Every structure is written in structure tokens, then in C-alpha cells.
Amino acid sequence: YLQLPADLTKMHLTDNPHPQVTHVPSSQSGCSIASDSGSSSLSDIYQATESEMGDVDLTGLPEAPVDSEDEEEEEDEDIDRTSDPLLGRDVVRECLEKEPADKTDDDIEQLLEFMHQLPAFANMTMSVRRELCSVMIFEVVEQAGAIILEDGQELDSWYVILNGTVEISYPDGKSESLCMGNSFGITPSLDKQYMNGVVRTKVDDCQFVCIAQQDYWRILNHVEKNTHKVEEEGEIVMVKEHRELDRSGTRKGHIVIKATPERLIMHLIEEHSIVDPTYIEDFLLTYRTFLTSPLEVGNKLLEWFTVDSLRDKVTRVVLLWVNNHFNDFEGDPAMTRFLEEFEKNLEDTKMKGHLRLLNIACAAKAKWRQITLQKPSRDSPLFFSLLGGSDKGFGIFVETVEIGSKAAEAGLKRGDQV
């Protein structure tokens, strides 16, 4: 079968039965999570198009050799070794114990992978974290009860706890406990700063990373040169960060790191940078965390569909949405209506190739369901109509379902095959 490109904008859809599609290798994504609905690529849809949803004949394919049990055990052992969290921490510690000048790019990547999980680094951009990892120094305090900072002592570093717990006793008698991932010390300023309270360890073997005041101020205050802020009516609505994916300088651009919900939705149909090729997939995976309803996206997409220059981009978003997160539609009557309206728009604009992909995507995600409808008498209406049968030459499908009826409440939907 021909493979469908990961980037649908590169497709040349026609109304011919076998459109010519150029294979484009899918771009690597940093996220491998897929919804319960299935695959995150659309290649399975196109394969279904070619086979007309019929049974796939696998005869004649070469049989792959099956690994022996010994080889499987060896692979399992390798996986166990690489996934061992203690081993991972040992690797991180080796990287930390090196002098900043001796840290290699691989060392910094190892540290970056570990540090991004800590709350102290949560609100920092990737480039800031990387620079902090390149200058951090590792320190260990072996005894519990050891004083790290005295009250009124001049501060010269920012500290992040990697292991153990510390307690800060304030002059007013209050105290605070900090554990792994928390930070204390200076703020990003070159002004003289003094400790308020006494910091002491609560357990043995407390481990920290320290970043000198000069480095901390330089890195956090020079991040402006790598960011681009988009303003509307005097307010910042989007922040982008400049990134380079390789040292050749050929793969570089801006990636969205922060924006208002409205601006994130709008970015779905804007041009995406080479360093941010999976923006649409990432948005569809995470929008539930900052939007109250998927219809906020759906209504905007229907509005943009009426604009000729945006129609292909909107269609690509909807196809990815249906393929990756079909449960957003099948469990929500309002979203099902959105999909039906979008389907009608494709029909009206004679986008038959895209309509075919949409129908196949929906069919590929369909699941068997058993629905029970009870009628008080034989003469009671069904509240739904059927289409098809042997005289039509295809199966029996639900054509319409009355909104708010018992059939709709039971879960019967337009397009269901009986």
C-alpha cells in the first residue's frame, strides 16, 4: 500500500479512484502518547481507502523469522537494565560530578532529561534549562542537622534539592520544609541578597545542585534574545522561543511555548515552524487542560472553513482529530453534530477526496455496540429511520435519529450500521 504522508498539506487529493500520493517520511515527534482511539498517523486510513475497507489479503507476504526464547530473555534483560531508575540516577550523578568545563553534550542532555521533571525548572524554557545544566555544580551534605545557610548570610548561589529534605527556620519562629525538586537561595539579580532564616538539613545524604549568582542572572535575563513576543492591543498573547535542532543551523525556527487559549486555537491554521512540526497533534492531545469544551475549537474550524485559503488547513486539523481522538466525537452529541456539519461542508464544496478520507477514518474507528430500545406498543414510533438493504446493494444504516428522543438517549447515532 502507498503510505499517507504525515503532513497532509503535501497531499494532492483528486477525485480519481487512485490518487497519486508522494511518500513523505513522518516527522519525529517528542510525544509518543496516543488516545484510546488508536494510531496517531493517518497511514492506516489511506490503506483502508486503497482496499475499500475490505479484508486485507496477507498471503504471499514473506514470513519474518521468530526470535528464540533465549534472545527474548536477553532483550528483556537489556530493557530492564536501561529502565532501572537507580541506574539512571547513577548516570545523572556521574554527569553532575564533572566540572562544568568537562561536561559533554551527552552529559547535558542526560541532566536535562532528569532536571525537567523537577518543580524548580517547571516554568523555564528548554534553552534556559540547557544552559543551567551546563553550569550547575553538585554538592553533598552527608550529616542531618548541618547548617547550609545562616540567617543574614550573603547569598551567592541558587540551590535545587536533588535528594533529602531541608528545613528553613525563620526569625519569627515559623519553619518550612523543602524536599526534592524545591529550590532556595538567590533571585535572578546582581544585587546583594541576604538569607532570611536558617537552612539546615533534616536527613543524611542531602544532595544539591548550585548555580552561581552571576550565571543564574545571566541565563535568566538573557533569555529575551531567544524569545519573540506577540502583542495584541498592548497585551502579550503568545510567546515563541527560538530553537536550533542541529549545529549546522539549517533546522532552526520559533516554537510556541506560551499563549492565550484563543491564540493557541488560531495557531492551528497558521504556518508552523520546522522545529514545531507536530503542533496540531500536540494541541489536540492537550487542549482539555485549558479549554472547557472542544466546541470552542470546532466552532472556529467551521468558521474558518468558509475562507477558501484556510479550507485545506482546517480539513487537515479535523482529519487528524478524528483519527487520533475519535472518542471526543462519539461520546459527545454536540461534537457529533459538528462532524456532520463538517461532512456537509465537504459535500457542498465538492471536496470528495477529503470526504472519502473522513468517512473511512470514522469507519475505521467504529466499535460494536449493543443498544436496547423498549417500545410501549407496536404502533409507537421508532424515532429513527433506516437506509439500505439488499435491494440497495449495501448494508442497513441509521439515516436519521430524532434529537432528544429515546433512541438518541440510548446511544443510536446517524451512520450506525445495523
C-alpha distance (Angstrom), angle and dihedral (degrees) to the residues before:
residue distance angle dihedral
Y1 . . .
L2 3.76 . .
Q3 3.78 112.9 .
L4 3.79 118.4 -123.2
P5 3.82 112.1 -127.3
A6 3.78 116.5 -110.9
D7 3.79 87.7 -130.9
L8 3.80 107.2 63.0
T9 3.79 91.7 -166.7
K10 3.80 86.7 73.8
M11 3.82 91.4 58.7
H12 3.78 120.5 107.2
L13 3.79 100.9 -155.2
T14 3.79 117.3 -168.4
D15 3.73 133.2 173.0
N16 3.81 91.5 -113.3
P17 3.80 115.9 115.8
H18 3.82 90.7 -115.9
P19 3.83 110.4 34.4
Q20 3.78 115.5 -162.0
V21 3.79 108.5 -116.0
T22 3.79 123.3 -175.9
H23 3.78 113.9 -139.0
V24 3.79 114.1 -118.4
P25 3.80 117.7 -176.8
S26 3.77 111.3 -116.5
S27 3.78 115.2 -106.3
Q28 3.77 117.1 -114.8
S29 3.76 114.8 -105.4
G30 3.77 126.7 -154.0
C31 3.79 90.3 -139.4
S32 3.79 123.0 65.4
I33 3.81 97.4 179.9
A34 3.81 116.3 122.4
S35 3.78 127.3 -175.7
D36 3.78 124.0 -109.5
S37 3.78 87.0 -98.2
G38 3.78 94.0 75.7
S39 3.79 143.4 -109.8
S40 3.78 124.3 21.6
S41 3.81 94.1 -141.6
L42 3.79 128.7 72.9
S43 3.80 97.2 -139.5
D44 3.81 90.8 101.5
I45 3.80 89.9 57.7
Y46 3.78 93.2 53.5
Q47 3.79 90.9 47.1
A48 3.78 87.6 53.4
T49 3.80 88.8 50.8
E50 3.78 91.6 55.5
S51 3.80 93.6 48.5
E52 3.81 93.8 41.2
M53 3.79 89.5 -126.2
G54 3.79 90.4 -66.2
D55 3.79 126.9 137.3
V56 3.75 111.6 -69.1
D57 3.79 113.0 -124.0
L58 3.80 108.2 -138.0
T59 3.79 96.2 176.2
G60 3.75 115.4 121.5
L61 3.80 94.7 30.7
P62 3.82 113.6 129.2
E63 3.78 114.0 -105.0
A64 3.79 114.5 -118.5
P65 3.80 116.4 -131.7
V66 3.79 113.5 -104.9
D67 3.81 117.2 -128.1
S68 3.77 116.7 -118.1
E69 3.80 121.2 -113.8
D70 3.83 90.3 -106.9
E71 3.79 91.6 56.6
E72 3.81 90.9 47.4
E73 3.81 90.3 52.2
E74 3.81 90.5 50.4
E75 3.81 90.6 50.7
D76 3.80 90.8 49.0
E77 3.80 89.7 51.8
D78 3.81 90.7 50.7
I79 3.79 90.6 50.8
D80 3.81 90.9 48.2
R81 3.78 91.1 50.8
T82 3.79 95.2 49.2
S83 3.80 94.2 44.0
D84 3.82 94.7 48.5
P85 3.83 105.0 120.6
L86 3.81 92.0 -154.4
L87 3.80 90.5 55.2
G88 3.79 88.6 49.0
R89 3.79 91.2 53.5
D90 3.81 90.6 49.5
V91 3.81 89.9 54.8
V92 3.81 90.4 48.8
R93 3.80 91.2 49.1
E94 3.81 91.4 51.5
C95 3.80 89.1 53.3
L96 3.80 91.9 47.0
E97 3.79 94.3 50.7
K98 3.81 91.7 59.4
E99 3.79 119.4 95.2
P100 3.83 112.2 -103.6
A101 3.82 90.6 -111.5
D102 3.83 90.9 54.3
K103 3.82 96.9 51.5
T104 3.80 113.3 113.1
D105 3.80 126.3 -150.0
D106 3.81 88.9 -100.6
D107 3.81 90.5 53.0
I108 3.78 91.4 52.3
E109 3.83 91.3 48.6
Q110 3.83 89.8 51.9
L111 3.80 90.3 50.6
L112 3.79 91.7 45.4
E113 3.80 91.2 53.2
F114 3.81 90.1 52.6
M115 3.82 99.7 39.6
H116 3.80 97.4 50.2
Q117 3.83 88.2 69.3
L118 3.81 92.2 61.4
P119 3.84 120.6 93.1
A120 3.83 91.7 -132.4
F121 3.83 89.8 66.9
A122 3.82 97.3 36.8
N123 3.81 99.2 104.0
M124 3.80 96.3 41.1
T125 3.78 125.6 101.5
M126 3.78 121.4 -114.4
S127 3.81 94.1 -106.4
V128 3.82 91.7 51.5
R129 3.81 91.9 50.0
R130 3.80 90.6 48.8
E131 3.80 92.8 52.1
L132 3.81 92.3 46.3
C133 3.82 89.8 51.3
S134 3.80 90.1 53.8
V135 3.84 93.9 57.0
M136 3.82 103.9 32.7
I137 3.80 120.2 118.7
F138 3.81 124.5 -149.7
E139 3.82 121.4 -129.2
V140 3.81 132.1 178.6
V141 3.83 127.8 -161.6
E142 3.79 107.5 -164.8
Q143 3.82 102.2 -170.8
A144 3.80 128.8 68.1
G145 3.80 114.1 -126.2
A146 3.81 94.3 32.2
I147 3.81 114.1 143.9
I148 3.81 112.3 -124.7
L149 3.81 99.0 176.3
E150 3.80 129.7 14.8
D151 3.78 123.8 -142.1
G152 3.80 108.9 -89.1
Q153 3.82 93.5 14.0
E154 3.81 115.1 145.3
L155 3.80 110.5 -106.5
D156 3.79 122.2 -133.8
S157 3.83 104.0 163.3
W158 3.77 146.1 44.2
Y159 3.83 113.0 -127.5
V160 3.82 130.4 -155.2
I161 3.80 120.0 -170.9
L162 3.82 114.4 -128.8
N163 3.80 98.1 171.8
G164 3.80 136.0 8.5
T165 3.79 132.7 14.4
V166 3.80 133.9 -80.3
E167 3.80 130.2 -164.1
I168 3.79 125.7 -144.2
S169 3.83 112.9 -154.0
Y170 3.81 111.0 -161.9
P171 3.83 124.5 -151.3
D172 3.83 91.5 -113.0
G173 3.80 90.1 62.7
K174 3.80 97.5 -102.5
S175 3.81 120.7 124.1
E176 3.80 137.1 -161.3
S177 3.80 131.5 -160.5
L178 3.80 121.2 -144.2
C179 3.81 123.9 -167.2
M180 3.82 139.4 179.7
G181 3.78 112.5 -27.7
N182 3.81 96.3 18.3
S183 3.80 122.2 116.0
F184 3.81 139.1 -151.6
G185 3.79 138.3 172.3
I186 3.79 130.9 63.0
T187 3.79 130.6 11.1
P188 3.85 118.3 -131.5
S189 3.81 96.7 -82.5
L190 3.80 135.9 106.5
D191 3.81 91.7 -137.6
K192 3.79 118.2 110.9
Q193 3.79 109.4 -92.3
Y194 3.79 130.1 -169.2
M195 3.80 131.8 -155.0
N196 3.79 116.6 -105.7
G197 3.82 104.5 -151.0
V198 3.79 136.3 -3.5
V199 3.82 120.5 -68.6
R200 3.80 116.4 -154.1
T201 3.79 135.4 163.2
K202 3.81 118.4 -105.1
V203 3.83 97.7 -165.3
D204 3.79 138.9 28.3
D205 3.83 122.1 -90.4
C206 3.80 99.7 27.6
Q207 3.81 111.0 179.2
F208 3.79 127.5 -159.9
V209 3.75 142.3 174.1
C210 3.80 115.2 -140.0
I211 3.78 128.5 -159.6
A212 3.80 119.0 -165.5
Q213 3.81 118.1 -117.8
Q214 3.81 93.7 -116.8
D215 3.83 92.4 52.3
Y216 3.81 93.6 42.5
W217 3.82 92.5 51.6
R218 3.82 93.3 43.4
I219 3.80 95.2 50.5
L220 3.80 97.7 43.8
N221 3.80 95.1 42.5
H222 3.79 97.1 44.4
V223 3.79 93.3 52.6
E224 3.83 87.6 92.7
K225 3.81 90.7 78.8
N226 3.82 90.1 61.2
T227 3.79 96.5 47.5
H228 3.78 133.1 76.8
K229 3.80 118.6 -158.9
V230 3.80 122.0 -155.4
E231 3.80 113.7 -151.2
E232 3.80 130.1 -165.2
E233 3.80 121.3 -175.2
G234 3.80 91.0 -12.4
E235 3.82 95.2 -52.8
I236 3.81 127.5 106.3
V237 3.82 107.8 -118.1
M238 3.81 100.4 168.7
V239 3.80 138.5 21.6
K240 3.82 121.2 -161.2
E241 3.79 127.0 -170.8
H242 3.79 124.2 -146.3
R243 3.81 112.3 -126.8
E244 3.78 136.3 177.4
L245 3.80 116.7 -152.7
D246 3.78 95.3 -164.5
R247 3.78 138.8 18.9
S248 3.79 93.8 -113.5
G249 3.79 89.2 75.9
T250 3.81 93.2 -132.4
R251 3.80 96.1 109.1
K252 3.76 105.4 54.5
G253 3.77 137.5 121.9
H254 3.78 145.2 115.6
I255 3.79 125.4 -56.4
V256 3.81 124.1 -163.8
I257 3.80 111.0 -112.6
K258 3.80 101.8 163.7
A259 3.81 137.8 10.2
T260 3.78 145.3 142.8
P261 3.84 114.7 -86.4
E262 3.82 90.8 -110.0
R263 3.80 91.7 52.4
L264 3.83 92.1 47.4
I265 3.80 89.7 54.4
M266 3.81 91.4 48.5
H267 3.82 90.9 51.1
L268 3.83 88.9 64.4
I269 3.81 90.0 79.7
E270 3.81 97.9 35.5
E271 3.79 125.9 94.5
H272 3.80 111.3 -80.9
S273 3.78 123.3 -142.1
I274 3.80 122.2 -114.4
V275 3.82 87.6 -114.5
D276 3.82 91.8 54.3
P277 3.84 104.0 46.3
T278 3.82 96.1 143.3
Y279 3.81 98.4 52.1
I280 3.83 93.8 121.2
E281 3.82 93.6 49.2
D282 3.83 90.9 46.3
F283 3.82 91.6 49.0
L284 3.82 93.2 49.5
L285 3.80 89.8 49.4
T286 3.81 95.7 50.2
Y287 3.83 109.3 26.8
R288 3.83 91.0 100.8
T289 3.80 89.0 72.3
F290 3.81 94.9 62.0
L291 3.84 106.6 20.9
T292 3.79 125.1 69.0
S293 3.82 95.1 -151.4
P294 3.82 135.5 18.9
L295 3.81 87.4 -136.6
E296 3.81 87.7 76.3
V297 3.80 85.3 69.5
G298 3.81 95.6 35.6
N299 3.82 95.4 53.6
K300 3.81 91.3 49.5
L301 3.81 91.3 50.1
L302 3.83 91.4 51.8
E303 3.80 89.5 49.3
W304 3.82 92.5 49.9
F305 3.81 92.2 46.1
T306 3.81 88.9 72.6
V307 3.83 89.4 63.9
D308 3.82 109.3 85.5
S309 3.82 95.3 -146.7
L310 3.82 92.5 52.4
R311 3.81 99.3 42.7
D312 3.82 97.5 93.2
K313 3.81 92.6 46.4
V314 3.80 92.1 49.7
T315 3.80 90.9 49.1
R316 3.78 91.2 51.4
V317 3.82 90.9 52.8
V318 3.82 92.2 50.3
L319 3.83 93.3 47.0
L320 3.81 91.2 51.5
W321 3.80 90.2 46.0
V322 3.80 93.6 51.7
N323 3.79 93.2 45.1
N324 3.81 97.8 45.2
H325 3.81 102.7 33.8
F326 3.79 109.2 20.5
N327 3.81 90.8 152.4
D328 3.83 87.2 72.0
F329 3.82 87.1 69.5
E330 3.79 107.1 31.8
G331 3.81 93.6 54.1
D332 3.81 96.7 45.3
P333 3.84 121.7 64.7
A334 3.82 91.9 -161.0
M335 3.82 91.2 53.7
T336 3.82 90.4 46.5
R337 3.82 88.0 55.8
F338 3.81 88.8 48.9
L339 3.81 89.4 54.5
E340 3.81 91.9 48.5
E341 3.81 90.9 50.3
F342 3.79 90.5 48.3
E343 3.81 89.9 49.7
K344 3.83 89.7 52.0
N345 3.81 89.7 50.6
L346 3.81 90.3 54.0
E347 3.81 89.6 50.8
D348 3.81 92.9 48.2
T349 3.82 92.4 50.1
K350 3.84 90.8 45.0
M351 3.83 93.0 -123.6
K352 3.80 90.3 154.7
G353 3.81 96.3 161.7
H354 3.80 92.7 54.9
L355 3.80 91.6 42.0
R356 3.78 89.5 54.3
L357 3.82 90.9 51.7
L358 3.81 90.9 48.8
N359 3.80 93.3 51.1
I360 3.79 92.5 47.2
A361 3.81 91.8 47.7
C362 3.81 90.1 53.5
A363 3.81 92.0 45.7
A364 3.81 91.6 48.6
K365 3.81 90.3 55.2
A366 3.80 95.6 46.3
K367 3.83 118.1 122.4
W368 3.79 133.0 -161.0
R369 3.80 112.5 -101.4
Q370 3.79 133.5 177.2
I371 3.79 115.1 -142.2
T372 3.82 124.3 -173.9
L373 3.81 119.7 -157.6
Q374 3.80 120.2 -173.5
K375 3.81 120.5 -155.1
P376 3.81 121.4 -162.1
S377 3.84 89.3 -144.6
R378 3.79 141.5 -1.4
D379 3.81 90.9 -104.2
S380 3.82 94.6 54.6
P381 3.81 114.2 112.8
L382 3.81 120.1 -105.0
F383 3.82 95.2 -141.0
F384 3.80 90.3 -140.8
S385 3.81 137.2 71.6
L386 3.81 132.0 -142.3
L387 3.78 132.9 -141.7
G388 3.80 131.4 -164.6
G389 3.76 135.1 24.8
S390 3.80 136.9 157.2
D391 3.81 92.8 -55.8
K392 3.81 89.6 57.1
G393 3.78 93.4 46.2
F394 3.81 97.7 -122.3
G395 3.80 140.0 72.9
I396 3.79 128.4 -72.7
F397 3.81 113.4 -90.4
V398 3.80 135.2 179.0
E399 3.81 106.1 -108.3
T400 3.81 101.4 -177.2
V401 3.80 137.3 3.8
E402 3.80 120.8 -162.5
I403 3.80 110.0 -117.8
G404 3.82 113.0 -113.0
S405 3.82 93.5 10.7
K406 3.81 127.1 132.1
A407 3.81 88.6 -104.0
A408 3.80 91.1 55.6
E409 3.82 91.7 46.3
A410 3.82 89.6 51.5
G411 3.80 89.2 56.4
L412 3.80 103.2 -102.7
K413 3.81 110.7 151.7
R414 3.78 138.7 -172.2
G415 3.81 108.5 -94.0
D416 3.82 95.6 31.1
Q417 3.79 112.0 140.3
V418 3.80 114.5 -137.6
